């Protein structure tokens, strides 16, 4: 069966690799080499062939269970209520790999709060898909379709395929072939398809701006993805743009938000308390955070953390899962009196462990601490038995500095991990380009 690249997309003539795999359990090496070579060089386009059960533009996507690849399995209907971008890809598809970086950048744009982005791998072997996701440092929620269900439903006769689904679950657009999803043309296409309002230049971080930045500062973000953060300079005048390495005022807190592909970080709000109390009462989740807290003590720790925002100008953020809008933890800058240093810490609810939320959120919080608070270093005070947090610190690029001790009433020996601002920025620069596998 012939394999061809169509306009930057790979068509596998009804997926020959998968058909051969299912029939004999072996994919001929010549077929794999042919796919890779043609995927790289490209050939003449061929007509799109409908897949069995394909949902056309204007039709509603039926319910389906999505098998989690870098997170839990989900029902497709769970994404209803907000427009959805579905990217169908495979690890063996060069155009798919090249396109993935622009989808990551798209997910970091502030306008991405108006829609969700997910990926669906068509790899036969989940391990291969997971290996490539790990190598590419992808953070978008990914699923795998080993049974052809989503592939046929969406019409993935060529890869990559990107399907735009409105908030009611209707297909509004299908695009075959790789494209730069954060380009002005693609952003306008998304806006028209989802009928969102034109983008206006809003600041990602309110309360601290640098007039030395250009009107479109290229700010480094987690995992090598990048986001354009408009500065507030220009017609607003220097009064709004002055460098404010001092305290964030209370009037700014209501609008202070940091968006990552899957999370929203913001100061604590009163409705967060019930989830906070449940988190601090969980023996496993609080094991290395001072132990379980009864509700009155949880109230005091909640108010202390919230009050630090008003009196100190920074504190732990509430971590909100964007797809569900639920509170899933707290993390961010923390430096009480007598603390061993300027810390960025984290704590995630137990049923979200293993999803990479601590790394994703802490990365954004460290960026904020260095860029907006002017910190010169960050530390992480970690119990010597807390292997999970040590792993997070390593992924952040921090190193073990030495022993330390937290002040009373905690009065506990800890390991101090950390890194300098210069080391952080050097590492971030090195990860600025997502590499192909």
N, C-alpha and C positions, 0 to 999 in steps of 0.2 A: 504493500500500500504506500502511496506517495505521501511524503511529508513536505509541507511548503510554508514559507513565511508570507503572510499577506499583510502588507502595509504595516510592518513591524509586529505582526502577530504570527503565531505558529498554528497551522492547521494540521491535524493529524488524521484526516480522512476517517472521521468517527473513531478517533483515538486508537490507532493501531497498536501502540505499545501496551495499552491496557487490555485490548482484546487478546493480544498474544499472551500476555501474562496470565489472564484468566483461563486461556485454553490450555497452555502447556506449562505455566509456572516459570517460563524463561523468556527474556526479551533478547532477541538476537543482537549481537554487538554491532553488526552492520546497520541495523535500524537505529540504534542509539547514536552511532557516529553520524549517520545521515541527518538525523534530527538536529544534532548540535551544529553541524556544518551549515546546513540550510538556515537554521535559526540565526546564525551569525551573519551570513552574507545576503540572504533574501532572494526571492524569486518572484515571478509574475503572479499577481493575485488570481484567486479562483473564487467562484460564487459561493455565498454563504448557504450552507445546507441546514435546514431545520433539524433540531434534535427531537427525539421522541418526547412528547408531552411538553414541548417548549411553550412558555408563557409569552405571548406577544405584548408589544407596547400597548398600554391602555388596559391590560388585563391585570387582575389581582393575583399576586403570588400566593399559592396555597400554603397551608401550614407545613412545616418541616422541622425536624430535630437536627440541630447542627452539632456535630461532634467536636468538642473542644480540642484545640491543638496547643495553644499556650494559655489556656484558661478552662473554665468549666463548660460543659455542653449547655446549649441554650435552645429554646424554641424560637423560631423565626418571628412569631407573633409578639414576642417580648420586645421587639424593636419597633413595633407600631407606635404611633403617636409622635414620631419625629422622622423626617426624611432619612433615608439610608443609602449609603454607597456600598455596593458589594463588588469587590475585586476578585475575579476568579483567575487563578494562577497555578503554576507548577514549578518545582525547583529546577527541572531540567530545561525550562524555557528561558532563554536569554533575555528576550524583551520583557518578560515578566519580572525578572530580577532587576533589570535596569529601571523599570517603572516604579518599583517598590519604594525607592528612596523619595520620590516626589510625593507619593501617598503619605509617607511619614511626615514630610514637611507640611503637607496639607492639613494633617491632623493637628499640627501644632498651631496653626493659624487661629486667631481669636474667632473668626467667623465660623470655624468648624463647630462651635457650640450649637449651631443651628441644625446639625445633622450628625448621624453616627457613621462610622466607617468600619467595615469588617472585611476580612479576607477569607477566601475559601480555596484551599489547596485541592488540586485534583491528583496529587501524587498517589500511587498505589501503596507506597510504604510510608506510614506516618513518620518513621524515624528519619527518612531522608528530608522530609519537609521540616521537621524540627531542627535538624542539623543546619539547614540553610538559614532558618529564622534566627538561630543562635549566632551564626556567623555574620549575619547582616544586622544584628542588634535591633530587630524589628520590635515595635511596641504595640502596633495595631492589634486588636483582638482578632485571632485567627482560628479558623475551623478547617476540618478536612472532610472530603467527600469521596470516600473510597468506593461507594456503591452507586455512583453515577446519578444520584437523586438530584442534587443541586445543579450538576453539570448539564443534565438534560432539561431540567426545569427552566434554567436561565438561558439555554441556547449556546452553551460553550463549545461550539464546533471549532472555534479558533481561540487561541490564547495569546495575550491576556484578553479577558473580557471584563468590562466594568459596567454594571447595571445600576441605574439610579431608580430608586423606589420611593414614592412619596409617603407621607405620614399615614396614609390609609392602606398602604401595602400594594399600590398599583405601580406597575412598571411605567416609567415616564421616558426613559432613554436607555439605549444600549450602545456601547462603544467598543469596537474590536481594535486591538492594537495598542501598543505602548504610547503614552503621552506624558507630558510634564504636567502633573495635576495641580501644581501650585503656580502655574503660569497665568498671566492675566486672561488669556483666552479660555483656559479651562475653568477658572474661577467665574467668569461671566457665563459660561455654559451651565455650570452648577447653579448659579443664581437664577438664571432663567428657568431651568428645569424645575427647581424647587420653589420658584417665585418668591425668593427672599428679597429683602430690601437691599439696595446698593450698599456696599461697605463704606463706612465712615471711619476716619482715622481716630481710633480710641486707644488710649494707652493701656498696656497690659498691667502695669503696676502704677496705681495712682498714689501720689504722695511723695515720690522721689524721682526727679528727672535731672538729666545732665544736659545743659545747653551746649556742651562741647560735641555732642553727638550730631550726626547729620539727620535730616528729616526722616530717613528710613534706616535706622540702625540695624545691622545684621547681627542679631543676638544668638549666641550659641545655645543650643538646648540639648536635652538628654539624648543619648544614644546616637549622636552625630546628626540628628535632624536639626533643621534651622527654621527660624521664624522671623519675619520682619516685624519689629516692634517700633511703631511710630513714636518718635519723641514728641514732646509737647512744645517744641520751639516754633518760631515763626510768628504768625500773626498774634498769637496769644501773649507775646511779650516776655521779657526776661523775668518778670515777677513770678510767672507760672513755671518758668523753666530753670530757675536757679537750682544749683546743686544743693540738695538738702540731705546732708549726711547727719542730720539730727532727727529728732523723734517724729514719727508719723502721728499727725494729729487725729483726734477722735473723728472729725468730720470725714476723714478719708477712709475709715475702716469699712464702712458699709459698701464701698465700691472696690475695695482691694481684692483682687482675684488673680490667681495664677492658674492657667490651663495647661494640662499635659494631654497626651492623646486619650488617656482613660480617666484622668482624675481632675478635680477642681480643688484647689487649695484656697482657703479663705479664713479670716479670723473666726473664732468661735461665736456662735449665736445661741440664744437661749433654747431653741428647740433641739439643739444637739445634746442636751444634758442626759436624756433618757438613754441614748445609745452610749454616751460616755460612761454613765453609771454601770451599765451592763458590761462594758469592756473592762472597767477597773475591778469589777466583782468576779471576773473570770479567772480562776486560779492559774490556768495555763498561760493566758495572755498577759497576766500581771506578774508572772513568776520572777522575772528579772527587772520589774519596775517597782519594787517595793512590796509586792504581795497584794492580795485582794484587799479592797477597800469597802467598808460598809457605806451605805448610801450617804450618811452625813459627812463622812470624810471625802467621798467622791465629790460631793457638793463643794467642799472647800477647795479641793484641788482644781476643780473646774473653774471656780471663780478666781482662783489665783492665776491660772493660765490666761483667762479672759482679761483680768485686770492688768496683767503685764503689758498687753497691747496698748492700753491707755496711758500707763505710767512710764513704761520703759521704751515703748515704740516698736517692740517686736515681741513675738512669742510663738508658741506652737500654732500651726494652722489646723483647722479641721480638714480632714481628707474626705471628699465627697466623690463617690463613684459616679461618673457622668452618665453611664448607661442606665443606672437604676435610681440615681439621685439620693442614695442612702449614705449615711455616715459610716465610714469604714475605718476610722482611726484618726490619730493626730500625729503630726511631725513638724519639724522646723527648728528655727533658732531658739536657744534656751540658755540663759546665763543668770541664774539666781546669785545672790550674794554668797561669796565663798566658793563658787563653782570653780573647777580646775581649768576652765577655759571657755572660749566661745563655741558652744556646742550646737550641732544640728543633730537632733535625735529623732527617733521614730517609734511608733507603736501601732500595729495594725490588728484589727479584730481577727479572731482565730479562723473563721471560715473563709477568710481571704488570704491566708498564708499560701505561699507558693505561686502567687500570681505576678510577683515582681513589683507590687505596689510600693514597697518601701524604697526600692532603688529608684523607681520612676519619680516618686514624690520628693525624696531626699535630694535627687539631682537638681530638680527645679528649685528647691529651698536653698541649696548651697549657692546656686547661681544668684538667687535673690540676696542672700546674705553678703556675698562678695560685691555684687553690683550696686545694691541699694543701701546696705548698712555700712559698707566700706570695711568689712572685716578683713584681716590679713591672714587669718588661718581659721580652720574649723577643726573641732575635735569630736570624738564620739566616746562617751564613757560607757564601757561594755563589761558586763560580768564575764569572768574568765571561763565560765561554763556555758555561756550563751553563744553556741556555735553558729546559730542562724544569723544573729546580728553581726558577728565577726565576718560572715560571708558577705553580708550586705556592705560592710565597710570596705572589704577587698574589692567588690565590684565598683564601688565609688572611687577606687584608687587610693584609699587611705592606707596607712601603714601603722603597725604597732609602734607606739612611741615609748611606752613604759608603764610602770604601775602608777596608780593614783588613788585618791580617796575622795568620796563625796562627803560634803559637810553634814553635820547634824541637822535634823533628826535622822537622816538616812544613815550616815556614818558607816559607809560600806566601802571596802576595798574594790577597786575596779581596774580594768586595763584601759589605758588612754590610747585611742587610735586617732589619726588625724593627718592633715596635709596643709600646705601653705596655699595661699591664693595663686602664687606663681605656678606651683606644681599643678594645681587644678586647671588653670587656664591652658597650660601647655598640653595637658592630657586631652582637654576638650578640643583644642585645635587639631590634635593628631587624629581625633575621631570625627572630624567635621565632614568627611566624605564616607558614605556607606559603601563598602567595597562589594563587588560581585563575588560570589562564591567561586 
